[in-house]
Amino acid sequence: MGTIAAETLYDSDKEAAVAKLLEYHLENIQLKEKLAGLYKNSLNSSKSPSKDHFKGSKAKEHN
């Protein structure tokens, strides 16, 4: 959302502006949690993601 659109929303409807802020806040929390999970997964691996993925693909082919 650009500055003009944000100002228009703010000026036109307080409830809509608050709802949009809460929506963005929730999205921000969800993205931070997702990012933390991705970071944690990358720290748990002793190999690079590309090598882990390749190994997993080979294991599936042999089954």
C-alpha positions, 0 to 999 in steps of 0.5 A: 500500500502506498502513502496516498492509499494509506492516507486515503484509508486513514482519512476516510474510515477509522475502523477500516484503517484499524482493521488493516493495521491489525491485518498487517500486524497478524501477517507480520507475526506469521511471517516472523514465525515462518522465518524463525522456523526456516532459520531453525531448520537450516541450523539443524542440518550439517549439510547444505540444503541442496545436498540434503534435498538430493539425498532425500530424493535418492532415498525415495527413488530406492524405496 
